[in-house]
Amino acid sequence: MHDMVERFLASEDGPTATEYAVMLALIIAVCIWVVVPLGARVSLPFWYIEGVLW
């Protein structure tokens, strides 16, 4: 296990993995930033319908 960690730290793939992790975090943040307000806007009519029917 120790050898595997040393090879990972010495290789050029480490910075690339970090870049991918940062890009993934940004993509997830943007998705949450878009989906949360959209979900609230879409669910509002259903709350209204549910309130009327109950």
PDBQT receptor file of N, H, CA, C and O in Angstrom, charges set to zero:
ATOM      1  N   MET A   1       0.830  -1.186   0.000  1.00  0.00    +0.000 N 
ATOM      2  CA  MET A   1       0.000   0.000   0.000  1.00  0.00    +0.000 C 
ATOM      3  C   MET A   1       0.878   1.255   0.000  1.00  0.00    +0.000 C 
ATOM      4  O   MET A   1       0.593   2.228  -0.697  1.00  0.00    +0.000 OA
ATOM      5  N   HIS A   2       1.931   1.213   0.780  1.00  0.00    +0.000 N 
ATOM      6  H   HIS A   2       2.163   0.422   1.346  1.00  0.00    +0.000 HD
ATOM      7  CA  HIS A   2       2.837   2.360   0.881  1.00  0.00    +0.000 C 
ATOM      8  C   HIS A   2       3.496   2.640  -0.467  1.00  0.00    +0.000 C 
ATOM      9  O   HIS A   2       3.646   3.796  -0.861  1.00  0.00    +0.000 OA
ATOM     10  N   ASP A   3       3.886   1.582  -1.172  1.00  0.00    +0.000 N 
ATOM     11  H   ASP A   3       3.764   0.642  -0.852  1.00  0.00    +0.000 HD
ATOM     12  CA  ASP A   3       4.502   1.751  -2.501  1.00  0.00    +0.000 C 
ATOM     13  C   ASP A   3       3.520   2.371  -3.489  1.00  0.00    +0.000 C 
ATOM     14  O   ASP A   3       3.899   3.201  -4.315  1.00  0.00    +0.000 OA
ATOM     15  N   MET A   4       2.276   1.967  -3.398  1.00  0.00    +0.000 N 
ATOM     16  H   MET A   4       1.968   1.292  -2.727  1.00  0.00    +0.000 HD
ATOM     17  CA  MET A   4       1.262   2.491  -4.308  1.00  0.00    +0.000 C 
ATOM     18  C   MET A   4       1.053   3.995  -4.078  1.00  0.00    +0.000 C 
ATOM     19  O   MET A   4       0.894   4.754  -5.034  1.00  0.00    +0.000 OA
ATOM     20  N   VAL A   5       1.054   4.411  -2.835  1.00  0.00    +0.000 N 
ATOM     21  H   VAL A   5       1.184   3.795  -2.058  1.00  0.00    +0.000 HD
ATOM     22  CA  VAL A   5       0.891   5.836  -2.521  1.00  0.00    +0.000 C 
ATOM     23  C   VAL A   5       2.099   6.612  -3.011  1.00  0.00    +0.000 C 
ATOM     24  O   VAL A   5       1.945   7.701  -3.565  1.00  0.00    +0.000 OA
ATOM     25  N   GLU A   6       3.293   6.080  -2.821  1.00  0.00    +0.000 N 
ATOM     26  H   GLU A   6       3.418   5.196  -2.371  1.00  0.00    +0.000 HD
ATOM     27  CA  GLU A   6       4.505   6.752  -3.292  1.00  0.00    +0.000 C 
ATOM     28  C   GLU A   6       4.502   6.906  -4.811  1.00  0.00    +0.000 C 
ATOM     29  O   GLU A   6       4.872   7.959  -5.329  1.00  0.00    +0.000 OA
ATOM     30  N   ARG A   7       4.087   5.862  -5.524  1.00  0.00    +0.000 N 
ATOM     31  H   ARG A   7       3.786   5.007  -5.103  1.00  0.00    +0.000 HD
ATOM     32  CA  ARG A   7       4.019   5.946  -6.990  1.00  0.00    +0.000 C 
ATOM     33  C   ARG A   7       2.992   6.976  -7.437  1.00  0.00    +0.000 C 
ATOM     34  O   ARG A   7       3.209   7.701  -8.408  1.00  0.00    +0.000 OA
ATOM     35  N   PHE A   8       1.875   7.034  -6.724  1.00  0.00    +0.000 N 
ATOM     36  H   PHE A   8       1.698   6.444  -5.936  1.00  0.00    +0.000 HD
ATOM     37  CA  PHE A   8       0.841   8.009  -7.078  1.00  0.00    +0.000 C 
ATOM     38  C   PHE A   8       1.352   9.431  -6.876  1.00  0.00    +0.000 C 
ATOM     39  O   PHE A   8       1.125  10.294  -7.725  1.00  0.00    +0.000 OA
ATOM     40  N   LEU A   9       2.031   9.684  -5.777  1.00  0.00    +0.000 N 
ATOM     41  H   LEU A   9       2.216   8.983  -5.087  1.00  0.00    +0.000 HD
ATOM     42  CA  LEU A   9       2.543  11.025  -5.505  1.00  0.00    +0.000 C 
ATOM     43  C   LEU A   9       3.674  11.412  -6.455  1.00  0.00    +0.000 C 
ATOM     44  O   LEU A   9       3.848  12.591  -6.760  1.00  0.00    +0.000 OA
ATOM     45  N   ALA A  10       4.429  10.447  -6.915  1.00  0.00    +0.000 N 
ATOM     46  H   ALA A  10       4.288   9.489  -6.667  1.00  0.00    +0.000 HD
ATOM     47  CA  ALA A  10       5.553  10.734  -7.809  1.00  0.00    +0.000 C 
ATOM     48  C   ALA A  10       5.109  10.868  -9.264  1.00  0.00    +0.000 C 
ATOM     49  O   ALA A  10       5.805  11.486 -10.071  1.00  0.00    +0.000 OA
ATOM     50  N   SER A  11       3.972  10.300  -9.598  1.00  0.00    +0.000 N 
ATOM     51  H   SER A  11       3.407   9.798  -8.943  1.00  0.00    +0.000 HD
ATOM     52  CA  SER A  11       3.538  10.313 -10.990  1.00  0.00    +0.000 C 
ATOM     53  C   SER A  11       2.955  11.668 -11.366  1.00  0.00    +0.000 C 
ATOM     54  O   SER A  11       2.700  12.510 -10.505  1.00  0.00    +0.000 OA
ATOM     55  N   GLU A  12       2.752  11.862 -12.648  1.00  0.00    +0.000 N 
ATOM     56  H   GLU A  12       2.959  11.178 -13.347  1.00  0.00    +0.000 HD
ATOM     57  CA  GLU A  12       2.163  13.103 -13.157  1.00  0.00    +0.000 C 
ATOM     58  C   GLU A  12       0.642  13.086 -13.081  1.00  0.00    +0.000 C 
ATOM     59  O   GLU A  12      -0.003  14.091 -13.380  1.00  0.00    +0.000 OA
ATOM     60  N   ASP A  13       0.073  11.978 -12.694  1.00  0.00    +0.000 N 
ATOM     61  H   ASP A  13       0.597  11.161 -12.451  1.00  0.00    +0.000 HD
ATOM     62  CA  ASP A  13      -1.381  11.861 -12.650  1.00  0.00    +0.000 C 
ATOM     63  C   ASP A  13      -1.993  12.565 -11.450  1.00  0.00    +0.000 C 
ATOM     64  O   ASP A  13      -3.190  12.851 -11.462  1.00  0.00    +0.000 OA
ATOM     65  N   GLY A  14      -1.223  12.850 -10.431  1.00  0.00    +0.000 N 
ATOM     66  H   GLY A  14      -0.251  12.618 -10.422  1.00  0.00    +0.000 HD
ATOM     67  CA  GLY A  14      -1.730  13.498  -9.232  1.00  0.00    +0.000 C 
ATOM     68  C   GLY A  14      -2.370  14.852  -9.512  1.00  0.00    +0.000 C 
ATOM     69  O   GLY A  14      -3.520  15.073  -9.131  1.00  0.00    +0.000 OA
ATOM     70  N   PRO A  15      -1.649  15.771 -10.174  1.00  0.00    +0.000 N 
ATOM     71  CA  PRO A  15      -2.271  17.059 -10.479  1.00  0.00    +0.000 C 
ATOM     72  C   PRO A  15      -3.491  16.934 -11.388  1.00  0.00    +0.000 C 
ATOM     73  O   PRO A  15      -4.450  17.693 -11.249  1.00  0.00    +0.000 OA
ATOM     74  N   THR A  16      -3.458  15.992 -12.303  1.00  0.00    +0.000 N 
ATOM     75  H   THR A  16      -2.678  15.375 -12.416  1.00  0.00    +0.000 HD
ATOM     76  CA  THR A  16      -4.601  15.802 -13.190  1.00  0.00    +0.000 C 
ATOM     77  C   THR A  16      -5.824  15.351 -12.394  1.00  0.00    +0.000 C 
ATOM     78  O   THR A  16      -6.935  15.822 -12.637  1.00  0.00    +0.000 OA
ATOM     79  N   ALA A  17      -5.621  14.451 -11.458  1.00  0.00    +0.000 N 
ATOM     80  H   ALA A  17      -4.718  14.068 -11.261  1.00  0.00    +0.000 HD
ATOM     81  CA  ALA A  17      -6.737  13.996 -10.621  1.00  0.00    +0.000 C 
ATOM     82  C   ALA A  17      -7.286  15.154  -9.800  1.00  0.00    +0.000 C 
ATOM     83  O   ALA A  17      -8.497  15.262  -9.608  1.00  0.00    +0.000 OA
ATOM     84  N   THR A  18      -6.408  16.015  -9.319  1.00  0.00    +0.000 N 
ATOM     85  H   THR A  18      -5.424  15.928  -9.475  1.00  0.00    +0.000 HD
ATOM     86  CA  THR A  18      -6.858  17.176  -8.548  1.00  0.00    +0.000 C 
ATOM     87  C   THR A  18      -7.669  18.120  -9.419  1.00  0.00    +0.000 C 
ATOM     88  O   THR A  18      -8.695  18.644  -8.985  1.00  0.00    +0.000 OA
ATOM     89  N   GLU A  19      -7.214  18.338 -10.639  1.00  0.00    +0.000 N 
ATOM     90  H   GLU A  19      -6.380  17.913 -10.991  1.00  0.00    +0.000 HD
ATOM     91  CA  GLU A  19      -7.958  19.202 -11.556  1.00  0.00    +0.000 C 
ATOM     92  C   GLU A  19      -9.338  18.633 -11.847  1.00  0.00    +0.000 C 
ATOM     93  O   GLU A  19     -10.325  19.368 -11.880  1.00  0.00    +0.000 OA
ATOM     94  N   TYR A  20      -9.406  17.333 -12.056  1.00  0.00    +0.000 N 
ATOM     95  H   TYR A  20      -8.604  16.736 -12.028  1.00  0.00    +0.000 HD
ATOM     96  CA  TYR A  20     -10.704  16.710 -12.298  1.00  0.00    +0.000 C 
ATOM     97  C   TYR A  20     -11.607  16.832 -11.070  1.00  0.00    +0.000 C 
ATOM     98  O   TYR A  20     -12.810  17.049 -11.209  1.00  0.00    +0.000 OA
ATOM     99  N   ALA A  21     -11.043  16.698  -9.885  1.00  0.00    +0.000 N 
ATOM    100  H   ALA A  21     -10.065  16.522  -9.772  1.00  0.00    +0.000 HD
ATOM    101  CA  ALA A  21     -11.838  16.820  -8.667  1.00  0.00    +0.000 C 
ATOM    102  C   ALA A  21     -12.394  18.238  -8.521  1.00  0.00    +0.000 C 
ATOM    103  O   ALA A  21     -13.546  18.416  -8.124  1.00  0.00    +0.000 OA
ATOM    104  N   VAL A  22     -11.580  19.241  -8.839  1.00  0.00    +0.000 N 
ATOM    105  H   VAL A  22     -10.644  19.096  -9.161  1.00  0.00    +0.000 HD
ATOM    106  CA  VAL A  22     -12.048  20.627  -8.756  1.00  0.00    +0.000 C 
ATOM    107  C   VAL A  22     -13.132  20.877  -9.795  1.00  0.00    +0.000 C 
ATOM    108  O   VAL A  22     -14.141  21.512  -9.486  1.00  0.00    +0.000 OA
ATOM    109  N   MET A  23     -12.947  20.393 -11.019  1.00  0.00    +0.000 N 
ATOM    110  H   MET A  23     -12.128  19.877 -11.270  1.00  0.00    +0.000 HD
ATOM    111  CA  MET A  23     -13.967  20.569 -12.057  1.00  0.00    +0.000 C 
ATOM    112  C   MET A  23     -15.266  19.876 -11.659  1.00  0.00    +0.000 C 
ATOM    113  O   MET A  23     -16.348  20.429 -11.849  1.00  0.00    +0.000 OA
ATOM    114  N   LEU A  24     -15.165  18.676 -11.111  1.00  0.00    +0.000 N 
ATOM    115  H   LEU A  24     -14.285  18.227 -10.956  1.00  0.00    +0.000 HD
ATOM    116  CA  LEU A  24     -16.356  17.948 -10.680  1.00  0.00    +0.000 C 
ATOM    117  C   LEU A  24     -17.079  18.705  -9.573  1.00  0.00    +0.000 C 
ATOM    118  O   LEU A  24     -18.307  18.783  -9.583  1.00  0.00    +0.000 OA
ATOM    119  N   ALA A  25     -16.341  19.259  -8.626  1.00  0.00    +0.000 N 
ATOM    120  H   ALA A  25     -15.344  19.196  -8.618  1.00  0.00    +0.000 HD
ATOM    121  CA  ALA A  25     -16.953  20.026  -7.551  1.00  0.00    +0.000 C 
ATOM    122  C   ALA A  25     -17.673  21.260  -8.103  1.00  0.00    +0.000 C 
ATOM    123  O   ALA A  25     -18.766  21.595  -7.647  1.00  0.00    +0.000 OA
ATOM    124  N   LEU A  26     -17.069  21.930  -9.075  1.00  0.00    +0.000 N 
ATOM    125  H   LEU A  26     -16.181  21.657  -9.446  1.00  0.00    +0.000 HD
ATOM    126  CA  LEU A  26     -17.710  23.100  -9.671  1.00  0.00    +0.000 C 
ATOM    127  C   LEU A  26     -18.973  22.718 -10.442  1.00  0.00    +0.000 C 
ATOM    128  O   LEU A  26     -19.981  23.421 -10.372  1.00  0.00    +0.000 OA
ATOM    129  N   ILE A  27     -18.921  21.619 -11.168  1.00  0.00    +0.000 N 
ATOM    130  H   ILE A  27     -18.102  21.047 -11.224  1.00  0.00    +0.000 HD
ATOM    131  CA  ILE A  27     -20.096  21.158 -11.912  1.00  0.00    +0.000 C 
ATOM    132  C   ILE A  27     -21.229  20.808 -10.953  1.00  0.00    +0.000 C 
ATOM    133  O   ILE A  27     -22.384  21.149 -11.205  1.00  0.00    +0.000 OA
ATOM    134  N   ILE A  28     -20.904  20.133  -9.864  1.00  0.00    +0.000 N 
ATOM    135  H   ILE A  28     -19.966  19.856  -9.660  1.00  0.00    +0.000 HD
ATOM    136  CA  ILE A  28     -21.928  19.775  -8.881  1.00  0.00    +0.000 C 
ATOM    137  C   ILE A  28     -22.518  21.030  -8.244  1.00  0.00    +0.000 C 
ATOM    138  O   ILE A  28     -23.729  21.110  -8.036  1.00  0.00    +0.000 OA
ATOM    139  N   ALA A  29     -21.671  22.009  -7.935  1.00  0.00    +0.000 N 
ATOM    140  H   ALA A  29     -20.688  21.945  -8.104  1.00  0.00    +0.000 HD
ATOM    141  CA  ALA A  29     -22.156  23.254  -7.328  1.00  0.00    +0.000 C 
ATOM    142  C   ALA A  29     -23.102  23.987  -8.273  1.00  0.00    +0.000 C 
ATOM    143  O   ALA A  29     -24.132  24.502  -7.837  1.00  0.00    +0.000 OA
ATOM    144  N   VAL A  30     -22.767  24.041  -9.556  1.00  0.00    +0.000 N 
ATOM    145  H   VAL A  30     -21.931  23.623  -9.911  1.00  0.00    +0.000 HD
ATOM    146  CA  VAL A  30     -23.633  24.709 -10.530  1.00  0.00    +0.000 C 
ATOM    147  C   VAL A  30     -24.948  23.956 -10.682  1.00  0.00    +0.000 C 
ATOM    148  O   VAL A  30     -26.009  24.572 -10.781  1.00  0.00    +0.000 OA
ATOM    149  N   CYS A  31     -24.883  22.635 -10.700  1.00  0.00    +0.000 N 
ATOM    150  H   CYS A  31     -24.020  22.135 -10.619  1.00  0.00    +0.000 HD
ATOM    151  CA  CYS A  31     -26.120  21.846 -10.802  1.00  0.00    +0.000 C 
ATOM    152  C   CYS A  31     -27.028  22.101  -9.611  1.00  0.00    +0.000 C 
ATOM    153  O   CYS A  31     -28.236  22.269  -9.778  1.00  0.00    +0.000 OA
ATOM    154  N   ILE A  32     -26.465  22.133  -8.419  1.00  0.00    +0.000 N 
ATOM    155  H   ILE A  32     -25.484  21.996  -8.283  1.00  0.00    +0.000 HD
ATOM    156  CA  ILE A  32     -27.276  22.404  -7.230  1.00  0.00    +0.000 C 
ATOM    157  C   ILE A  32     -27.840  23.810  -7.293  1.00  0.00    +0.000 C 
ATOM    158  O   ILE A  32     -29.000  24.033  -6.947  1.00  0.00    +0.000 OA
ATOM    159  N   TRP A  33     -27.018  24.771  -7.738  1.00  0.00    +0.000 N 
ATOM    160  H   TRP A  33     -26.076  24.590  -8.020  1.00  0.00    +0.000 HD
ATOM    161  CA  TRP A  33     -27.436  26.166  -7.815  1.00  0.00    +0.000 C 
ATOM    162  C   TRP A  33     -28.606  26.340  -8.788  1.00  0.00    +0.000 C 
ATOM    163  O   TRP A  33     -29.445  27.220  -8.595  1.00  0.00    +0.000 OA
ATOM    164  N   VAL A  34     -28.666  25.505  -9.831  1.00  0.00    +0.000 N 
ATOM    165  H   VAL A  34     -27.984  24.791  -9.988  1.00  0.00    +0.000 HD
ATOM    166  CA  VAL A  34     -29.736  25.598 -10.821  1.00  0.00    +0.000 C 
ATOM    167  C   VAL A  34     -30.946  24.755 -10.411  1.00  0.00    +0.000 C 
ATOM    168  O   VAL A  34     -32.084  25.200 -10.558  1.00  0.00    +0.000 OA
ATOM    169  N   VAL A  35     -30.715  23.562  -9.906  1.00  0.00    +0.000 N 
ATOM    170  H   VAL A  35     -29.791  23.201  -9.787  1.00  0.00    +0.000 HD
ATOM    171  CA  VAL A  35     -31.806  22.620  -9.671  1.00  0.00    +0.000 C 
ATOM    172  C   VAL A  35     -32.642  22.997  -8.457  1.00  0.00    +0.000 C 
ATOM    173  O   VAL A  35     -33.858  22.807  -8.481  1.00  0.00    +0.000 OA
ATOM    174  N   VAL A  36     -32.040  23.522  -7.400  1.00  0.00    +0.000 N 
ATOM    175  H   VAL A  36     -31.052  23.677  -7.380  1.00  0.00    +0.000 HD
ATOM    176  CA  VAL A  36     -32.805  23.822  -6.185  1.00  0.00    +0.000 C 
ATOM    177  C   VAL A  36     -33.894  24.871  -6.448  1.00  0.00    +0.000 C 
ATOM    178  O   VAL A  36     -35.052  24.623  -6.112  1.00  0.00    +0.000 OA
ATOM    179  N   PRO A  37     -33.572  26.025  -7.031  1.00  0.00    +0.000 N 
ATOM    180  CA  PRO A  37     -34.662  26.978  -7.313  1.00  0.00    +0.000 C 
ATOM    181  C   PRO A  37     -35.664  26.451  -8.334  1.00  0.00    +0.000 C 
ATOM    182  O   PRO A  37     -36.862  26.715  -8.228  1.00  0.00    +0.000 OA
ATOM    183  N   LEU A  38     -35.174  25.709  -9.316  1.00  0.00    +0.000 N 
ATOM    184  H   LEU A  38     -34.201  25.494  -9.402  1.00  0.00    +0.000 HD
ATOM    185  CA  LEU A  38     -36.068  25.148 -10.312  1.00  0.00    +0.000 C 
ATOM    186  C   LEU A  38     -37.027  24.151  -9.675  1.00  0.00    +0.000 C 
ATOM    187  O   LEU A  38     -38.213  24.138 -10.003  1.00  0.00    +0.000 OA
ATOM    188  N   GLY A  39     -36.530  23.325  -8.777  1.00  0.00    +0.000 N 
ATOM    189  H   GLY A  39     -35.566  23.336  -8.510  1.00  0.00    +0.000 HD
ATOM    190  CA  GLY A  39     -37.381  22.356  -8.089  1.00  0.00    +0.000 C 
ATOM    191  C   GLY A  39     -38.442  23.029  -7.241  1.00  0.00    +0.000 C 
ATOM    192  O   GLY A  39     -39.588  22.581  -7.191  1.00  0.00    +0.000 OA
ATOM    193  N   ALA A  40     -38.054  24.114  -6.571  1.00  0.00    +0.000 N 
ATOM    194  H   ALA A  40     -37.124  24.478  -6.612  1.00  0.00    +0.000 HD
ATOM    195  CA  ALA A  40     -39.029  24.838  -5.761  1.00  0.00    +0.000 C 
ATOM    196  C   ALA A  40     -40.117  25.449  -6.641  1.00  0.00    +0.000 C 
ATOM    197  O   ALA A  40     -41.294  25.449  -6.281  1.00  0.00    +0.000 OA
ATOM    198  N   ARG A  41     -39.711  25.965  -7.787  1.00  0.00    +0.000 N 
ATOM    199  H   ARG A  41     -38.755  25.965  -8.079  1.00  0.00    +0.000 HD
ATOM    200  CA  ARG A  41     -40.685  26.586  -8.700  1.00  0.00    +0.000 C 
ATOM    201  C   ARG A  41     -41.624  25.538  -9.300  1.00  0.00    +0.000 C 
ATOM    202  O   ARG A  41     -42.814  25.798  -9.481  1.00  0.00    +0.000 OA
ATOM    203  N   VAL A  42     -41.098  24.375  -9.602  1.00  0.00    +0.000 N 
ATOM    204  H   VAL A  42     -40.132  24.164  -9.454  1.00  0.00    +0.000 HD
ATOM    205  CA  VAL A  42     -41.917  23.326 -10.210  1.00  0.00    +0.000 C 
ATOM    206  C   VAL A  42     -42.864  22.708  -9.180  1.00  0.00    +0.000 C 
ATOM    207  O   VAL A  42     -43.999  22.369  -9.514  1.00  0.00    +0.000 OA
ATOM    208  N   SER A  43     -42.413  22.560  -7.942  1.00  0.00    +0.000 N 
ATOM    209  H   SER A  43     -41.491  22.836  -7.670  1.00  0.00    +0.000 HD
ATOM    210  CA  SER A  43     -43.251  21.889  -6.948  1.00  0.00    +0.000 C 
ATOM    211  C   SER A  43     -44.354  22.781  -6.386  1.00  0.00    +0.000 C 
ATOM    212  O   SER A  43     -45.304  22.272  -5.792  1.00  0.00    +0.000 OA
ATOM    213  N   LEU A  44     -44.253  24.082  -6.557  1.00  0.00    +0.000 N 
ATOM    214  H   LEU A  44     -43.480  24.496  -7.040  1.00  0.00    +0.000 HD
ATOM    215  CA  LEU A  44     -45.264  24.988  -6.014  1.00  0.00    +0.000 C 
ATOM    216  C   LEU A  44     -46.677  24.684  -6.524  1.00  0.00    +0.000 C 
ATOM    217  O   LEU A  44     -47.603  24.638  -5.714  1.00  0.00    +0.000 OA
ATOM    218  N   PRO A  45     -46.881  24.476  -7.816  1.00  0.00    +0.000 N 
ATOM    219  CA  PRO A  45     -48.250  24.128  -8.261  1.00  0.00    +0.000 C 
ATOM    220  C   PRO A  45     -48.766  22.831  -7.646  1.00  0.00    +0.000 C 
ATOM    221  O   PRO A  45     -49.963  22.707  -7.387  1.00  0.00    +0.000 OA
ATOM    222  N   PHE A  46     -47.886  21.870  -7.408  1.00  0.00    +0.000 N 
ATOM    223  H   PHE A  46     -46.913  21.971  -7.618  1.00  0.00    +0.000 HD
ATOM    224  CA  PHE A  46     -48.326  20.613  -6.805  1.00  0.00    +0.000 C 
ATOM    225  C   PHE A  46     -48.736  20.822  -5.361  1.00  0.00    +0.000 C 
ATOM    226  O   PHE A  46     -49.683  20.191  -4.891  1.00  0.00    +0.000 OA
ATOM    227  N   TRP A  47     -48.032  21.707  -4.642  1.00  0.00    +0.000 N 
ATOM    228  H   TRP A  47     -47.263  22.220  -5.024  1.00  0.00    +0.000 HD
ATOM    229  CA  TRP A  47     -48.444  22.027  -3.272  1.00  0.00    +0.000 C 
ATOM    230  C   TRP A  47     -49.823  22.683  -3.284  1.00  0.00    +0.000 C 
ATOM    231  O   TRP A  47     -50.656  22.401  -2.422  1.00  0.00    +0.000 OA
ATOM    232  N   TYR A  48     -50.057  23.539  -4.239  1.00  0.00    +0.000 N 
ATOM    233  H   TYR A  48     -49.380  23.769  -4.939  1.00  0.00    +0.000 HD
ATOM    234  CA  TYR A  48     -51.355  24.200  -4.350  1.00  0.00    +0.000 C 
ATOM    235  C   TYR A  48     -52.462  23.199  -4.630  1.00  0.00    +0.000 C 
ATOM    236  O   TYR A  48     -53.517  23.234  -3.995  1.00  0.00    +0.000 OA
ATOM    237  N   ILE A  49     -52.221  22.308  -5.579  1.00  0.00    +0.000 N 
ATOM    238  H   ILE A  49     -51.365  22.279  -6.094  1.00  0.00    +0.000 HD
ATOM    239  CA  ILE A  49     -53.221  21.288  -5.918  1.00  0.00    +0.000 C 
ATOM    240  C   ILE A  49     -53.488  20.381  -4.733  1.00  0.00    +0.000 C 
ATOM    241  O   ILE A  49     -54.636  20.047  -4.443  1.00  0.00    +0.000 OA
ATOM    242  N   GLU A  50     -52.409  19.979  -4.041  1.00  0.00    +0.000 N 
ATOM    243  H   GLU A  50     -51.476  20.250  -4.278  1.00  0.00    +0.000 HD
ATOM    244  CA  GLU A  50     -52.569  19.102  -2.897  1.00  0.00    +0.000 C 
ATOM    245  C   GLU A  50     -53.367  19.804  -1.800  1.00  0.00    +0.000 C 
ATOM    246  O   GLU A  50     -54.202  19.174  -1.151  1.00  0.00    +0.000 OA
ATOM    247  N   GLY A  51     -53.128  21.082  -1.584  1.00  0.00    +0.000 N 
ATOM    248  H   GLY A  51     -52.449  21.594  -2.111  1.00  0.00    +0.000 HD
ATOM    249  CA  GLY A  51     -53.872  21.833  -0.572  1.00  0.00    +0.000 C 
ATOM    250  C   GLY A  51     -55.327  21.958  -0.905  1.00  0.00    +0.000 C 
ATOM    251  O   GLY A  51     -56.180  21.921  -0.018  1.00  0.00    +0.000 OA
ATOM    252  N   VAL A  52     -55.628  22.108  -2.204  1.00  0.00    +0.000 N 
ATOM    253  H   VAL A  52     -54.935  22.137  -2.925  1.00  0.00    +0.000 HD
ATOM    254  CA  VAL A  52     -57.028  22.234  -2.633  1.00  0.00    +0.000 C 
ATOM    255  C   VAL A  52     -57.742  20.892  -2.484  1.00  0.00    +0.000 C 
ATOM    256  O   VAL A  52     -58.897  20.849  -2.060  1.00  0.00    +0.000 OA
ATOM    257  N   LEU A  53     -57.074  19.816  -2.824  1.00  0.00    +0.000 N 
ATOM    258  H   LEU A  53     -56.136  19.851  -3.168  1.00  0.00    +0.000 HD
ATOM    259  CA  LEU A  53     -57.728  18.504  -2.786  1.00  0.00    +0.000 C 
ATOM    260  C   LEU A  53     -57.897  17.976  -1.365  1.00  0.00    +0.000 C 
ATOM    261  O   LEU A  53     -58.817  17.201  -1.102  1.00  0.00    +0.000 OA
ATOM    262  N   TRP A  54     -57.038  18.377  -0.461  1.00  0.00    +0.000 N 
ATOM    263  H   TRP A  54     -56.290  19.006  -0.674  1.00  0.00    +0.000 HD
ATOM    264  CA  TRP A  54     -57.135  17.835   0.896  1.00  0.00    +0.000 C 
ATOM    265  C   TRP A  54     -58.028  18.743   1.665  1.00  0.00    +0.000 C 
ATOM    266  O   TRP A  54     -58.276  18.508   2.848  1.00  0.00    +0.000 OA
TER     267      TRP A  54
